[in-house]
């Protein structure tokens, strides 16, 4: 398969790339830096240019996107906008602008996260975006054209990020990014659609 991975150089993205390369798939790495093709997924024009450059693919995976961490008392519309533009709208636009570039029977796999179901302090903006992506995936799955499937992966905090981010996740049991990557493999190489694969 020809697989486009947005965010392939990140902690999870690099493991997703490894696990999918094992099956001799053709991997195209997309991102802001150090990628086969450059993309800023918060920009519609950048997404369009990426798809025009890459052409037809069998699967699109997104493992990029962010949100600001702030308490509700300190959260402003401006701070919240990052989660909307990057984690929520950016991922959805990869589908809306990319559906004509995915071959019949292909797939999209987006990324949500544990915070939407297991809230943490300062995490409301990220939880909002994650929940929006999950709802979009579930609803979009019933009307995707040409047999295209769509799923999302909801990872727990990963071991590789624990030293940097563990302070936000008191009492959580981190998981290895390699195990999270298997959920993306299931989405791409399996047959299910409309799922949110939780990796806890």
Helices and strands as residue ranges (DSSP letters): E 2-6, H 11-21, E 26-31, E 37-38, H 44-54, E 57-62, H 77-82, I 83-90, H 91-96, G 99-101, E 102-111, G 114-116, H 124-140, G 145-147, E 149-155, G 159-161, H 162-165, G 166-168, H 177-189, E 196-199
